[in-house]
Amino acid sequence: MVDPLHTEPSVRETTTEARAGSTPGVARNVLVIGTLLVVIFFAIIVFVGRS
């Protein structure tokens, strides 16, 4: 059981300190490029399928 009189103090950190660094946005780039490739492939399939 936890003793309420002997608890550790809470830690206050900024969001950057909590993340321990910066966010370069690599996942966003992969998502955008992948989505564009899927749209291009679907367009190719549609145009080739009409022939």
Backbone as XML, in Angstrom:
<?xml version="1.0"?>
<chain id="A" units="angstrom">
  <residue number="1" name="MET">
    <atom name="N" x="0.839" y="-1.165" z="0.000"/>
    <atom name="CA" x="0.000" y="0.000" z="0.000"/>
    <atom name="C" x="0.892" y="1.238" z="0.000"/>
  </residue>
  <residue number="2" name="VAL">
    <atom name="N" x="0.468" y="2.264" z="-0.725"/>
    <atom name="CA" x="1.265" y="3.470" z="-0.871"/>
    <atom name="C" x="0.966" y="4.424" z="0.278"/>
  </residue>
  <residue number="3" name="ASP">
    <atom name="N" x="2.026" y="4.919" z="0.876"/>
    <atom name="CA" x="1.887" y="5.880" z="1.963"/>
    <atom name="C" x="1.774" y="7.282" z="1.365"/>
  </residue>
  <residue number="4" name="PRO">
    <atom name="N" x="0.644" y="7.984" z="1.518"/>
    <atom name="CA" x="0.485" y="9.304" z="0.898"/>
    <atom name="C" x="1.426" y="10.356" z="1.461"/>
  </residue>
  <residue number="5" name="LEU">
    <atom name="N" x="1.995" y="10.129" z="2.624"/>
    <atom name="CA" x="2.911" y="11.110" z="3.206"/>
    <atom name="C" x="4.329" y="10.983" z="2.666"/>
  </residue>
  <residue number="6" name="HIS">
    <atom name="N" x="4.665" y="9.838" z="2.069"/>
    <atom name="CA" x="6.023" y="9.600" z="1.599"/>
    <atom name="C" x="6.035" y="9.301" z="0.100"/>
  </residue>
  <residue number="7" name="THR">
    <atom name="N" x="5.319" y="10.063" z="-0.679"/>
    <atom name="CA" x="5.335" y="9.866" z="-2.130"/>
    <atom name="C" x="6.409" y="10.746" z="-2.741"/>
  </residue>
  <residue number="8" name="GLU">
    <atom name="N" x="6.855" y="10.372" z="-3.942"/>
    <atom name="CA" x="7.866" y="11.151" z="-4.648"/>
    <atom name="C" x="7.225" y="12.397" z="-5.241"/>
  </residue>
  <residue number="9" name="PRO">
    <atom name="N" x="7.975" y="13.481" z="-5.346"/>
    <atom name="CA" x="7.401" y="14.701" z="-5.936"/>
    <atom name="C" x="7.147" y="14.504" z="-7.429"/>
  </residue>
  <residue number="10" name="SER">
    <atom name="N" x="6.160" y="15.204" z="-7.956"/>
    <atom name="CA" x="5.849" y="15.082" z="-9.379"/>
    <atom name="C" x="6.908" y="15.798" z="-10.205"/>
  </residue>
  <residue number="11" name="VAL">
    <atom name="N" x="7.117" y="15.303" z="-11.405"/>
    <atom name="CA" x="8.118" y="15.868" z="-12.300"/>
    <atom name="C" x="7.413" y="16.742" z="-13.324"/>
  </residue>
  <residue number="12" name="ARG">
    <atom name="N" x="7.909" y="17.955" z="-13.509"/>
    <atom name="CA" x="7.342" y="18.883" z="-14.493"/>
    <atom name="C" x="8.346" y="19.035" z="-15.629"/>
  </residue>
  <residue number="13" name="GLU">
    <atom name="N" x="7.933" y="18.648" z="-16.848"/>
    <atom name="CA" x="8.792" y="18.766" z="-18.024"/>
    <atom name="C" x="8.015" y="19.400" z="-19.159"/>
  </residue>
  <residue number="14" name="THR">
    <atom name="N" x="8.748" y="20.075" z="-20.028"/>
    <atom name="CA" x="8.109" y="20.593" z="-21.231"/>
    <atom name="C" x="7.912" y="19.430" z="-22.206"/>
  </residue>
  <residue number="15" name="THR">
    <atom name="N" x="7.154" y="19.655" z="-23.268"/>
    <atom name="CA" x="6.916" y="18.574" z="-24.236"/>
    <atom name="C" x="8.203" y="18.153" z="-24.932"/>
  </residue>
  <residue number="16" name="THR">
    <atom name="N" x="9.096" y="19.090" z="-25.203"/>
    <atom name="CA" x="10.364" y="18.741" z="-25.851"/>
    <atom name="C" x="11.236" y="17.905" z="-24.922"/>
  </residue>
  <residue number="17" name="GLU">
    <atom name="N" x="11.269" y="18.263" z="-23.651"/>
    <atom name="CA" x="12.048" y="17.472" z="-22.694"/>
    <atom name="C" x="11.452" y="16.078" z="-22.527"/>
  </residue>
  <residue number="18" name="ALA">
    <atom name="N" x="10.160" y="15.979" z="-22.533"/>
    <atom name="CA" x="9.521" y="14.671" z="-22.368"/>
    <atom name="C" x="9.785" y="13.782" z="-23.577"/>
  </residue>
  <residue number="19" name="ARG">
    <atom name="N" x="9.858" y="14.380" z="-24.771"/>
    <atom name="CA" x="10.155" y="13.623" z="-25.986"/>
    <atom name="C" x="11.627" y="13.265" z="-26.091"/>
  </residue>
  <residue number="20" name="ALA">
    <atom name="N" x="12.460" y="13.964" z="-25.379"/>
    <atom name="CA" x="13.914" y="13.770" z="-25.391"/>
    <atom name="C" x="14.511" y="14.055" z="-26.758"/>
  </residue>
  <residue number="21" name="GLY">
    <atom name="N" x="14.020" y="15.077" z="-27.420"/>
    <atom name="CA" x="14.609" y="15.464" z="-28.698"/>
    <atom name="C" x="13.585" y="16.100" z="-29.612"/>
  </residue>
  <residue number="22" name="SER">
    <atom name="N" x="13.969" y="16.202" z="-30.871"/>
    <atom name="CA" x="13.090" y="16.827" z="-31.855"/>
    <atom name="C" x="12.394" y="15.757" z="-32.687"/>
  </residue>
  <residue number="23" name="THR">
    <atom name="N" x="11.378" y="16.158" z="-33.413"/>
    <atom name="CA" x="10.662" y="15.240" z="-34.296"/>
    <atom name="C" x="10.949" y="15.641" z="-35.736"/>
  </residue>
  <residue number="24" name="PRO">
    <atom name="N" x="11.696" y="14.829" z="-36.476"/>
    <atom name="CA" x="12.098" y="15.216" z="-37.828"/>
    <atom name="C" x="10.994" y="15.096" z="-38.871"/>
  </residue>
  <residue number="25" name="GLY">
    <atom name="N" x="9.913" y="14.388" z="-38.608"/>
    <atom name="CA" x="8.824" y="14.284" z="-39.573"/>
    <atom name="C" x="9.027" y="13.206" z="-40.619"/>
  </residue>
  <residue number="26" name="VAL">
    <atom name="N" x="9.845" y="12.214" z="-40.356"/>
    <atom name="CA" x="10.109" y="11.150" z="-41.325"/>
    <atom name="C" x="8.844" y="10.337" z="-41.598"/>
  </residue>
  <residue number="27" name="ALA">
    <atom name="N" x="8.081" y="10.048" z="-40.576"/>
    <atom name="CA" x="6.857" y="9.260" z="-40.761"/>
    <atom name="C" x="5.873" y="10.004" z="-41.655"/>
  </residue>
  <residue number="28" name="ARG">
    <atom name="N" x="5.794" y="11.306" z="-41.515"/>
    <atom name="CA" x="4.893" y="12.104" z="-42.362"/>
    <atom name="C" x="5.335" y="12.022" z="-43.821"/>
  </residue>
  <residue number="29" name="ASN">
    <atom name="N" x="6.649" y="12.090" z="-44.070"/>
    <atom name="CA" x="7.156" y="11.995" z="-45.444"/>
    <atom name="C" x="6.845" y="10.633" z="-46.046"/>
  </residue>
  <residue number="30" name="VAL">
    <atom name="N" x="7.034" y="9.580" z="-45.293"/>
    <atom name="CA" x="6.746" y="8.229" z="-45.786"/>
    <atom name="C" x="5.261" y="8.090" z="-46.093"/>
  </residue>
  <residue number="31" name="LEU">
    <atom name="N" x="4.410" y="8.624" z="-45.238"/>
    <atom name="CA" x="2.969" y="8.545" z="-45.451"/>
    <atom name="C" x="2.553" y="9.294" z="-46.716"/>
  </residue>
  <residue number="32" name="VAL">
    <atom name="N" x="3.076" y="10.490" z="-46.933"/>
    <atom name="CA" x="2.720" y="11.278" z="-48.111"/>
    <atom name="C" x="3.208" y="10.599" z="-49.385"/>
  </residue>
  <residue number="33" name="ILE">
    <atom name="N" x="4.449" y="10.144" z="-49.396"/>
    <atom name="CA" x="5.001" y="9.497" z="-50.589"/>
    <atom name="C" x="4.253" y="8.203" z="-50.896"/>
  </residue>
  <residue number="34" name="GLY">
    <atom name="N" x="3.966" y="7.410" z="-49.874"/>
    <atom name="CA" x="3.229" y="6.165" z="-50.079"/>
    <atom name="C" x="1.832" y="6.406" z="-50.610"/>
  </residue>
  <residue number="35" name="THR">
    <atom name="N" x="1.147" y="7.414" z="-50.091"/>
    <atom name="CA" x="-0.203" y="7.735" z="-50.565"/>
    <atom name="C" x="-0.170" y="8.192" z="-52.021"/>
  </residue>
  <residue number="36" name="LEU">
    <atom name="N" x="0.801" y="9.026" z="-52.372"/>
    <atom name="CA" x="0.919" y="9.471" z="-53.762"/>
    <atom name="C" x="1.195" y="8.299" z="-54.702"/>
  </residue>
  <residue number="37" name="LEU">
    <atom name="N" x="2.046" y="7.370" z="-54.292"/>
    <atom name="CA" x="2.330" y="6.212" z="-55.130"/>
    <atom name="C" x="1.087" y="5.348" z="-55.340"/>
  </residue>
  <residue number="38" name="VAL">
    <atom name="N" x="0.298" y="5.170" z="-54.300"/>
    <atom name="CA" x="-0.928" y="4.380" z="-54.431"/>
    <atom name="C" x="-1.895" y="5.051" z="-55.390"/>
  </residue>
  <residue number="39" name="VAL">
    <atom name="N" x="-2.051" y="6.357" z="-55.304"/>
    <atom name="CA" x="-2.948" y="7.081" z="-56.210"/>
    <atom name="C" x="-2.465" y="6.963" z="-57.648"/>
  </residue>
  <residue number="40" name="ILE">
    <atom name="N" x="-1.162" y="7.083" z="-57.861"/>
    <atom name="CA" x="-0.603" y="6.964" z="-59.213"/>
    <atom name="C" x="-0.825" y="5.557" z="-59.763"/>
  </residue>
  <residue number="41" name="PHE">
    <atom name="N" x="-0.578" y="4.527" z="-58.941"/>
    <atom name="CA" x="-0.787" y="3.148" z="-59.407"/>
    <atom name="C" x="-2.246" y="2.878" z="-59.729"/>
  </residue>
  <residue number="42" name="PHE">
    <atom name="N" x="-3.161" y="3.379" z="-58.906"/>
    <atom name="CA" x="-4.587" y="3.193" z="-59.188"/>
    <atom name="C" x="-4.980" y="3.915" z="-60.472"/>
  </residue>
  <residue number="43" name="ALA">
    <atom name="N" x="-4.441" y="5.093" z="-60.724"/>
    <atom name="CA" x="-4.735" y="5.814" z="-61.961"/>
    <atom name="C" x="-4.230" y="5.035" z="-63.165"/>
  </residue>
  <residue number="44" name="ILE">
    <atom name="N" x="-3.048" y="4.464" z="-63.061"/>
    <atom name="CA" x="-2.502" y="3.650" z="-64.159"/>
    <atom name="C" x="-3.399" y="2.438" z="-64.414"/>
  </residue>
  <residue number="45" name="ILE">
    <atom name="N" x="-3.833" y="1.797" z="-63.355"/>
    <atom name="CA" x="-4.699" y="0.612" z="-63.496"/>
    <atom name="C" x="-6.014" y="1.001" z="-64.188"/>
  </residue>
  <residue number="46" name="VAL">
    <atom name="N" x="-6.595" y="2.129" z="-63.799"/>
    <atom name="CA" x="-7.854" y="2.572" z="-64.400"/>
    <atom name="C" x="-7.669" y="2.885" z="-65.884"/>
  </residue>
  <residue number="47" name="PHE">
    <atom name="N" x="-6.611" y="3.607" z="-66.228"/>
    <atom name="CA" x="-6.399" y="3.980" z="-67.632"/>
    <atom name="C" x="-6.020" y="2.777" z="-68.486"/>
  </residue>
  <residue number="48" name="VAL">
    <atom name="N" x="-5.270" y="1.841" z="-67.977"/>
    <atom name="CA" x="-4.912" y="0.636" z="-68.738"/>
    <atom name="C" x="-6.129" y="-0.275" z="-68.867"/>
  </residue>
  <residue number="49" name="GLY">
    <atom name="N" x="-6.968" y="-0.308" z="-67.868"/>
    <atom name="CA" x="-8.159" y="-1.159" z="-67.891"/>
    <atom name="C" x="-9.191" y="-0.702" z="-68.892"/>
  </residue>
  <residue number="50" name="ARG">
    <atom name="N" x="-9.187" y="0.551" z="-69.299"/>
    <atom name="CA" x="-10.155" y="1.064" z="-70.268"/>
    <atom name="C" x="-9.834" y="0.635" z="-71.694"/>
  </residue>
  <residue number="51" name="SER">
    <atom name="N" x="-8.601" y="0.269" z="-71.951"/>
    <atom name="CA" x="-8.180" y="-0.071" z="-73.324"/>
    <atom name="C" x="-8.821" y="-1.339" z="-73.814"/>
  </residue>
</chain>
